[in-house]
Amino acid sequence: MKVLMVCPYSLSRPGGVQSQVMGLVRELRGCGVDARIIAPSDGPPPVPGVMTVGESTLWESNGSIAPVATGAQVARRTIDALGFFEPDVVHLHEPMVPGPTLTLLLGYHGPMITTHHISGHIGRDWAMPAVRSNLERVHARAAVSQSARATAFDAVGGDYELLWNGVEVDRFARAEPTPATRPAVFFCGRHEPRKGLSVLLDAWRGIDRDATLWVASKGPQTEELQARDVANVEWLGVVSDEERNARIAGSRIFCAPSTGGESFGVVLLEGMAGGAAVVASDIDGYRNVARADVDAVLVAPEDSNALRTALRAVLDDDTLHQRLVQAGRQRADEFSMRRLAARYCEMYEAAIKAGSSHPSRQ
């Protein structure tokens, strides 16, 4: 089977959708599927088998900044890559986002499925008749969460199968832990308001524990937040996937204090798979995977006092910490990328059977 995975966001920039696309492709290839990717990339693609449509530009969306590539040249490169690979089925991630996914949604007529990730508001422009009618002809539509399904339905209507975001459990479980001289709490996310790093730093200022806070990545708030000069914080900058996994494995707590706008808590699953106890915000997207006081401690978003109390509890209580770690590993297994790939393979086969056996050449 030949599967063409299409992502509108630059693979060379960190992001949840990009991680899902690359992880799913790795898992499919492990199952003997010939899977390739069409996507933007700013520099050499981070994985093999990528047909790049060029560099990205930054696009404000849903309270964040998305690295997308648009325009006539991107469309031509997308169509050329499609013709070169001649897939049996096309899998569009975020089909309403401008760039290669929207190009193929409007212009490809072979077997095709879509996955919708966005949770939040999509402007009315996306509900244009052409987009709606072309989504109606795809063979299957999936959404990664209830909120993502509601967002897509509000924009264009239709039916969506709920399929979770997957975590590559083995990649996190086998990471060599980064040594820590004292208990570490790890944050990894773009430094912007909705990721909640400001709230975490407010909580950390009064933590009163012999511990260190590892802060990875960067963003528009980085300089402002560093200027607070909060003690016992190590600013790591942008880290590779390998270092991220090693930091998770070496930390006592993985903290995700997002304030909202998250469609699915895959970052929580990564923390769980890596063997850290998870402390996170009690928001809809995170409740998709984390059960309060079972496999994570969830606190009210934007409440630095509640977050500080939760962090202290997990730092102080070894029994609580070990219970969260054990339950978290089990929870991550339930959302493994291997299981997700098997579900998608079923959808691919159904789409191929229902559609043309010889997709249109564009």
N, C-alpha and C positions, 0 to 999 in steps of 0.2 A: 504494500500500500504506500502511495506517495501522498504526503500531507504537506500542504503549504500553510504555515502559520504566519499571520500578518499582524504586526504591532505598530500603532501609530507613534509610539514614543521612542526616543533614542535609546538604543541598547547600551550605549557607553555611559549613560547617566543612571544613577540609582533610582529605582522606582518599583512599586509593587507589581504593576502589570508586566513590566519588563522581566522581573524575576520569575513571574508565573510562566511567561512565554518560554524563557530559556530553560527553566526547570522541566516544563512539560515536554519540550523537545528532547532534552536529555533522556527522560524516562521513556519516551516513545522509541527513540533510537535503541535503547537497551532492550526493547521488545521486538526489534527487527523492523520497525517502521522507518521508511526513508522520509524523514521530516526536515524541512528547510524553513528559513525565516525570511520574510521581507520586512524591513524596518529601517528607519533612519539610524545613523551611527556617526558620532563625532570622533573620527579616528578609526583605527582598526577595530572590527567587531570583537567583543569579548568571548564569543563562542564560534566554532566552525559552522559552516553551512549557512551563512547569512548573506543574503543578496541585499545590499544596502541601497537606499534611494537617496543618500546624501546626508549632509549635516542638518542639524535641527536649529530651530529658533524657539524662543521661550514664549509661551502662550498662557495667559492668566485664565485659570479655570477652577471653579469649586473651592476657592480659598487657597489655591496653591499655584505653582508654576509648572506647566507641562512642556517638555521639550519635543516639539512636533516639527514635521517637514511638510510643506504644502507647495502648490504651484504646478504649472504645466510640466516642468521638467521632472518633478517627483512622480506625476501621473504617468509620464512616458516610461520612466525607469521601472515603475511598478508593473506596467503592462509588458515590458520587455522581459522582466524576470519571470512573470507568469508564463509567457510563451516559451522561455528557455527550459523551465522545469516541467511543465505539463503535468500538474498534479491530478490525482484522482479526486481529491476533495480540498477545499479551501476553508480555513478556520480563521475568521476575523475576530480579533479582540478589540473592543470599543469601536464598533462599526460606524458610529455617528461622529467620531472625531475626524477632523480634516486630515488628509494625507493618504497613505496607501490603502488603509482600510475602507475609507469612504469611496476611493476610486474603484475598488473591486466590488463593493456593494452595489454601486451604480452601473458598473460595466461588465461584470462577469456573470455568466448564466449557467455555469456548471454546478455540480454538487457543492453546497456551501452551508456552514453553520456559523453562528455568532456567539460570542460571550460578552456579556455586559458587566462592567466592573463599577462604573460611576455611581456614587451615592450622593444625592444632593440635587441641586437645581440644574436643569438643562434648559437653555433659552428656547423660546418658541421657534426660533429659526430652524432648530433641528427637527421640528415636526413637519417640515415641508412635505408636500404630497409625494415627491419623488423618493425621499428617504423612506417614508412610511410604506409605499407600494413595493419598493425593493426589499424591505425587511419582510414583507408578507410572503415573498417567494422563496426565502431561504428555507432549508429543509428542517432546521432545528435552531432554537434560540435558548441559550442558557444564561442565567444570572448567578453571580457569586454569593448573593445574600438576599434576604427579603427586601432590604432597603434599596439594593441595586435593581431588583425586579420592579419595585414600586416606581423608581426613577424612570426606568425605561418605559414602563406602562403609561405613566403620566405624559411622557413625551410623544410616544408613537403607538401605544396600545399593544396588543398581542399577548401570546402565551409564552412563558419562560420556564424552563426546567431549572430548579435550584441545584447547582453543582458548586461545591465548596472550592475555595482556593487550596492548593495542595502545598505541602512542605516536604522537601527532600530530606527525610528523617536521617538517613545514613550520613549525608554530608555534614550535618550538624553534630550527630552523635560521635563521629570519629575524629572531630577536631581536637588538636592538641591544645590544652588550656593555656592561656597566657598567664604566667606566674603573677600572683598578687601577694604583696607583703602584708596586706590587711584586707578584710572583706571589701569587695568591690560591687558597686551598683553600676549597671551599664545602660546608657541611653544611646540609641542609634536612630536618627531621623533628621529630616530637614529642619533647620533652625528658622521656623516660621510660627506664627501664633497658634495655628491649629494643632501643631505637634506637642504643644504644652511644655516645652523646655523651660520657659520662663516660670511656670508653676513649679516645676521640679527644683529649680534653683532657689526659689523662695522657700520651699520645704527643706532643702538641703542646708540652707543658711543656719537653721536652728536644729539640725539633726542631733548634735551632741553625742556622736558616736565615733569610735576609732575606725573609720571606714573611708573609702575613696570613691568618688563619682567619676566614671569614665564617660566622656561625652564625645561621640563620633559624629562625623558629617559637618556640614556648614550650611549657611543660608543667609537670608537678608537680615536676620537678627544677630548674627554671630558676634560682630564687634560690640554691639550694645550689651549683649549678655556677658561677654567676657569682661567688659568694663565694670561689671558689678563686683568683680574680684572676690567671688565666693570662695572660701577656703576648702581645701581638699578636693579640688576639681581638676582633672587632667583632660585638657582639650586635645583630642586626637586628630582632628581634621577629617578629611575624607579617607576612608579605609577601604581596602580590598575586601572581597567576599571572604577570603581566607582569614584575614585578620578579624573581621566581624565575627566569624564563627568561633575563632580562638578566644576572643574577648567574652563572648557569651559563655563558652565552656569554662572560662576562668573566673566568672563573676558569681556572686552569691545571689544577686537579684537582677532580673531584666525588667526595666521600668519603661512603661509606655503611657505617658500622661496626656495623651491627645485630648483635645477639647471637643472634637466632633468631626464630621465629614469623612469618617472612615467606613467604607462599605463592608470590610471584612478584616478580621484580626490575624492576618497571616504572620505579622511580626511577633505576635504572642506565641503562635505555634513554633516559630523559629526559636524563641527563648526556651520554650518547653522542651523541644527536641534537643537543644544544646545542654540541657541539664541545669538551667537556672530556675529559681523560683520567680514567678511572674507577679508583679504589682502593676496594675493598670487602671485606667479610667473606666468607670461604669457607663459606657456609651453603647448605643445599639450595635455598631459594627463589631465591637469587641465581645459583646454577649453572644455573637454567633458561634464563638469557639470557647470562651472562658466561662466557667461556672463559678460564681462567687463562693469563696471559701471552700471550694472543692479542689480545683486545679489552678486557681489564681486568687489573689486578693484584689478586689475591685473597689474603687473609691469614687466619690462624686467628682466629676470633672471640674477643674479650676478651683479646687479646694486644697490649698497648700497645707493647711493644718491636718486634714484627713490623710493626705498623702504622706506627710511626715510621720504620723502615727502608724500607718501601715508599714512604712519602711523600717521604722524602729522595731516593730513587732517581728518582722521576718529576720532582721539582723540579730535580734536578741534570742529568739526561740529556735533552738536547733530542731526540736521535734516538729514544729510548724514548718520550718524550712524543708526538712526531709519529706514531709507529707506532701507538700506542694510539688516538689521535684518529682517524686514518684508518680503522683497523679497526672502531672503535666506531661511526662514521657508517654503515659498511656493515652492521653488525649491527643497528642501529636500523631501517634500511630493511627488513630481513627481518621485523620485528615491527610494521610500520606499521599505523595504525588503518584506513587505506584497505583493506588486504588483509583485516583482521579484519572490517570491515563487509561486505565481499563474501561472506565465509564465513557470517556471520550471516544475510544476505539469503537465501542458499540454504536455511538452516534455517527461516526464516520461511515461505518459499514452500512447503516440504514440510509444515510444520505446518498451514498454511491449507488445503492440498490434502487432508491427512489428516483434518482436523477439520471442524467445522461451518462452512458458508459464512456463517452468521449467528450470531455468538457470543451466548451467553445474556446477556440484559439483567438486571443485578442490581438 
